[in-house]
Amino acid sequence: MALQDIQGTYVLDPTHTTFSWVTRHAMVTKVRGSFEDFEGTATIDEAKNLDLNVTIQVASVNSRNADRDNHLRSADFFDVENYPTMTFKANQYAIKGDVVEVTGDLTIKDVTRTLTIPLEYQGEAKDPFGNTRLGFDGKLQVSRQDFGLTWNAALETGGFLVSDKVTLEFEISAIKQA
């Protein structure tokens, strides 16, 4: 199916979808992580109107290090006790070749910013269970300080422990609903 012909309601398949991030640590290496608990739906009607909603349980952050994950959950970063979810809500998109640029509001803690996420269309497939699946992947760099994630520590050699720039990466498998 061509990207411009997609319509209907789709849900994220959490076992085949990844919302991950990458940032610099101590100015010399990268730290990677993901969010393990999320849900999302997207509906595109016949008039090509989009209604997309994704909710991520922030406590599900996983960077493969328990101490770091607990710090990320703390008030220094995500403050999951007071802000248990982050959301992305979109109702605008533009198709440019095999890329759909989805524009919407990302809310982390109590800060909302409008972003445009470029997602490359990977195609459509019928799985062995008869489900119609769509695949997309993409990435976008954001400033964590724009979302109130400002904690840091100065390094003796100059610079900071955690980079302000964070690359968000998306691997999406969406299943069409009947």
Helices and strands as residue ranges (DSSP letters): G 3-5, E 8-12, E 18-25, E 29-35, E 38-44, E 50-57, G 58-60, E 61-62, H 66-73, E 85-96, E 99-108, E 111-126, E 132-143, G 144-147, E 162-176
